Amino acid sequence: MSNAAQDLFEKLKTLPPQRLVEVADFVDFLKARDERLRVEASTRLGAAMARLDAMDLPPMSPDEVQSEIHAARAERRGGDADRP
């Protein structure tokens, strides 16, 4: 068990039963929220993939992919296209 988990476990042992119920509810909330966010991200990714597929473009070569990456990085850096 990690130190953080062990510390949390020690703190939980000192809580009264009603507070433990609240902690359990909060943990369930966090898990549900994370799952919802994963599902939403997956749905967005699927929709984007479907839109790309509908464009029926030929696959990019590795050189084209690298060129796109380089251009995006240059744009993020303020247009310095000569930097790797």
C-alpha positions as CSV (number, residue, x, y, z in Angstrom):
1,M,0.0,0.0,0.0
2,S,1.3,3.4,-0.9
3,N,2.1,6.0,1.8
4,A,-0.9,8.1,0.7
5,A,-3.2,5.2,0.9
6,Q,-1.8,4.2,4.3
7,D,-2.2,7.7,5.6
8,L,-5.8,7.8,4.3
9,F,-6.5,4.5,5.9
10,E,-5.2,5.7,9.3
11,K,-7.4,8.8,9.1
12,L,-10.4,6.7,8.1
13,K,-10.0,4.5,11.2
14,T,-10.5,7.6,13.4
15,L,-13.8,8.7,11.8
16,P,-17.2,7.9,13.3
17,P,-19.5,5.6,11.3
18,Q,-21.6,8.4,9.8
19,R,-18.6,10.1,8.5
20,L,-17.4,6.9,6.9
21,V,-20.7,6.7,5.1
22,E,-20.1,10.2,3.7
23,V,-16.5,9.3,2.7
24,A,-17.8,6.2,0.9
25,D,-20.5,8.3,-0.9
26,F,-17.8,10.8,-2.0
27,V,-15.6,8.0,-3.3
28,D,-18.6,6.6,-5.3
29,F,-19.2,10.1,-6.7
30,L,-15.6,10.5,-7.8
31,K,-15.6,7.1,-9.5
32,A,-18.9,7.8,-11.2
33,R,-17.6,11.2,-12.4
34,D,-14.4,9.7,-13.7
35,E,-16.4,7.0,-15.6
36,R,-18.7,9.7,-17.1
37,L,-15.7,11.7,-18.2
38,R,-14.2,8.6,-19.8
39,V,-17.4,7.8,-21.6
40,E,-17.8,11.4,-22.9
41,A,-14.2,11.5,-24.1
42,S,-14.7,8.1,-25.8
43,T,-17.8,9.4,-27.5
44,R,-16.1,12.5,-28.7
45,L,-13.2,10.5,-30.1
46,G,-15.5,8.1,-31.8
47,A,-17.4,11.0,-33.4
48,A,-14.1,12.6,-34.6
49,M,-12.9,9.3,-36.0
50,A,-16.2,8.9,-37.9
51,R,-15.9,12.4,-39.3
52,L,-12.3,11.6,-40.4
53,D,-13.4,8.4,-42.0
54,A,-16.2,10.2,-43.9
55,M,-13.6,12.5,-45.4
56,D,-12.2,9.4,-47.2
57,L,-8.6,10.8,-47.3
58,P,-5.6,8.6,-48.1
59,P,-3.4,7.7,-45.1
60,M,-0.6,10.1,-44.4
61,S,3.0,8.9,-44.8
62,P,5.3,9.0,-41.7
63,D,7.0,12.0,-43.2
64,E,3.7,13.8,-43.6
65,V,2.8,13.0,-40.0
66,Q,6.2,14.3,-38.8
67,S,5.7,17.5,-40.8
68,E,2.3,18.1,-39.3
69,I,3.7,17.6,-35.8
70,H,6.6,20.0,-36.5
71,A,4.2,22.6,-37.9
72,A,1.9,22.3,-34.8
73,R,4.8,22.6,-32.4
74,A,6.1,25.6,-34.3
75,E,2.7,27.3,-34.2
76,R,2.5,26.7,-30.4
77,R,6.0,28.2,-30.0
78,G,5.0,31.3,-31.9
79,G,5.9,30.4,-35.5
80,D,9.5,29.3,-35.0
81,A,9.3,26.6,-37.7
82,D,13.1,26.0,-37.8
83,R,13.2,24.6,-34.2
84,P,12.8,20.8,-34.0
